[in-house]
């Protein structure tokens, strides 16, 4: 059984060593394709692989078609829009992600971005404190739950909206549940986005919704850039000189946003939410364990193309 790690941006050595130990202890072979520069290298490497572990690498239909022996592909991380799920399903390939492994890293970044924007990007001038402010969590999954937990340490009031999570589950964490997304934005000084990018959510964060936020509102996006209506964002920031936007997923029009709004807009140069040593290792080891459990026990717990 051949398991391939294909990563343009490699895992840390500690992670690779841990993955190798898991794979070889199970009696399987581990192969590495790191820092590849052309898709043809991936197509060649995956040709005889039975399992594939990737990070943000794109597993397209072309890759799937080239992988004649592939039974499972695992995206080491929470997001999985780099996987062609339809192609996986058509070829009877199980696709998985590793939810929760990088959640703490992303959650800590959310609070870091909030402080950064509150303190004028660490420039001179009077800033503001998080204590006593209202934080809205848009989607209460693994990351949202951890954001709430950390924010409580700042003595913030936490509200959340997620129609897919039981109200009782959210309330058990001491978080106030709101009935609709409009209520969330209208009542919060800060909103942290954790929704996926799909046909329903794309461009759903628009001018009308954001304009509901109180004076001095700040939106934090560590999810996906596609959920933001970028044209609306410019219009909103033009009209609402009090509003701020910080993101870990730079919008297509980031240069225009920075030029026009300077101190009120920030984007990390590259998505760094999961870029911690701990998250890197955790996600890689989880991917390896899931593959072994799939082959040994038929475990499909984290399958995403059901």
N, C-alpha and C positions, 0 to 999 in steps of 0.2 A: 504494500500500500504506500503510495507516494503522496506526500503532503508538501505543497509548494507555498512558500512565502514570497509574494511578489509585491515589492514596495519601492516606489520611486524615492520616497523618503523613508529610509529604513527605521525599524525599531531600534531602541537602545540595545547595546550588546547584552546587557543583563536580561532583557526581555527575550532576545533570540536564544540565549543559553537556556532560559527557563522553558521556552517552547520546545527546544530540542530535547530536553530531558523528558518532558511529558510525552512527546511523540515517540522517541526511541524506547522509552520504558514500556510503551504500549506495543512495541514490536514493529513500528512503521519507520519509513524512510523520510527524512526531512531534506528538502532542497531549497536553496535561496536564490532569488533574483532581486538584487538590490541596486538602487540607483540606475535603473535602466533608462535609456534615453529615447527609445523608439518602440512603438507598439509591436513591431515585428519580433522583438526580443521576448515580449510577453507571450505572443502567439506561439512561439517556438517552445518556450519553457512550459506552457500549460498543456501542450499536446498530449502528454502521457500522465498528467497529474490526476489523482483520484480526489484530492481535496485542495482547496485554495484559500489562503489567508491574505487579505489585502487591508490597506488602511484607506486612504482617499483615492486609491487607484480605480480607474474606470473599468468595470467589467461589463463590456458591451456585448451586443449580439455576436459581433465578430469574434470576440474572445471566447464566448460560450460555444460557438460553432467549431472553434479550433480545438476545444477541450473535449475530445471524444470519450474520455474515461472519467470525466468529472462527475462526482456524485453530490458534492457539497461545497459551497463557497461561504466563507464567513468574513464579514466586514468587521474588523476590530475597532469598534466604536459604536455610537448610538445611531447616528444618521446613516441612511443606506441609499440615498438617491444616486450614488455612483454605481449601483448595481442595476442591470436590466432584469427586473423581476419577471417580466413576461417571457423573456428568452430562457431564463432559468426554468420556469414552469413548463414551457414547451419541450424542454430537453430533460425533464424529470430530475432536475437538480435542485436540491434543498438550499435555500438562501437563508442565512442567519446574520444577525448583528450581535453585539455584546452589550446590551443595555445596562446602564448603571455603573460601568467600569470607569468612565471618565466624568461622572456626574459631579463629584466634589470639586474637581478642577474647574469645571464650567461655573459652578455655583460661586466659588470663591472669586472668579473673574467678574461676575455680575456685581458683587459688592465692591470690588476694586474699581470698576468703571463708575459706579455711583459716587463713590468718594472722589474720584478723579474729576468728574464733572462738577460736583458740589464745591470743590476747592479750586475752581477756575483753571483746571488742568495743571494744578500745582504752580500757578503763577501768582504774582502779588495781587492783592485785592480781597475784599470781604467775601467769604464763602458762606456756606450753610452746613448745618449738621443733619444727620439722618435721624437722630433721636426724636421720637414723637411723630415722625412723618408716616404717611400711609403708602405702603408698597402693594401694588397689585401684581399678582402672578397669573399670567395668561397661559394656562395649561399646567396642571399640577401633577406632572410625572416625576421621574427620579430627580431631575435637576431642580424643578420647581419646588419640590418638597425640601430639598437641601437649602435652597435659597431662603425659604421661609425660616428654617431652623437657624441659619446664620444671622439673618436679619433680626431675629428676636434678640440676639445678643447686643444689637444696637438700639434696643428698646423701640423698635418700629411697630406700627400697627399693620398686620398682614391681612390682605383680602385675596381671594382667589376665584377664578372662573375656569371650570373644566366640566363640560357636560358628560364626559366619559368616566369621571371618577365619582364614586358615591359621596354624597354630601356628608354623610357621617364620617367617612374616612378623613376628609379634609378638616372637619370640625374637631376630630379627635386630636389633631395636631395644634389645636388652639388658633386655627385660622378661620376668619369669617368668610362664609360662602356667599357670593352674589349670584343673582338669578340669570343675569345676561351680561354679555361683554360690554355693552354700553354703560351699565352700572359700574363695572370695574374701572373703566377709564375715567368716568365722571367723578369718581370718588378718591382717586389716588394721585399722589404727588409724583410717584414713580411707577412705571409699569415695566415688568421684565417679561420678555417674550420667550416662550418655549414651545411654540406650535410647529408642527412639521410643514413642509411645503407640499401641497397637493392641489388638486383642481378646485377645492373649496377654499383653501386658505391663501392661495396666491393672490397678492395685491389686496388682501382683505384688511390690512392695516392702512387705512386711507385717511384722507383729510377730514372727512366727516367724523370718524371715530376719534382721531387724535385731538381734534378741536374740542372734544368734550373734557379734556384734562384741565385741572385747575391751573391757575396762574403759576408759572415757574415749573410746569410739568417737564419730566424727563423720561424718555423712552430708552430702554436698554434692550438691544437685540443680540442675543448669542445663539439664535436659532438659524434661520435661513434668510438670505437677502430677498428671495422671491416673494416672501409674504408681505413685503413693504411695497406700496404703490409709490415708486420713487418720484414721479411727477407731482403727485399729491404732497409728498413730503416737502418738496421745494416750496410749493404754494403755501403750505402751512407755516413753514419757518419764516417765510416772507411776511405773512400776516400776523403771526404770533412771535414777536421778538423776545418773548419770555421763555419760549420752549427750547429744549435741548434734545439732542439725539446722540447716543453712543452705541457703537456696534462692533462686534467681532467678525462681522461678515460685510466687508466694504461694498456699498452699493455701486452700481455701474457709473453713477454720476458723482462719485465721491469728490473728484477734483472741483467740480462746480459747487458742490455743497461746502467744501472747505474754503473756497475762494469767497463765497458769498456770506458764510455764517461763522467762519473762523472758530471763535471760542465756544460756540454753541453746538459744534459738531465734532465728533471724533470717531475714527475707525482704525482698528489695529491694521498694520501693514499687511498682515496675513492672519488667517484664522488661527487663533492660539488657544481657544477654549480648552482643548484637551491636551495641550502641549505642556504637560508636566511629566517628570520622570515616573511618578507614581501611576498616572493614568496610562502612560505608554506601556508600562510593564503589566498592569492589571488587565488591559484590553487584550494584549497579546496572549497572556496565559489563559484568559477566559476562552479565546478563540480556539486555542489548542485543546483545551479540555472539552469544549463542545464538540469538536470534530471526533475526538476519541470516543466520547460518549455516544455519538451518532453511530459510528461504525461498530462499537462493541455492544451497545444496548438499544440501538434504534431510537435514541432520544432526539426528539425534534422540538424541544421546549421553546427554543428561541427562533423557530422558523418564521419568516416574514412573508413568504410567498404562498400562503395557505390557500 
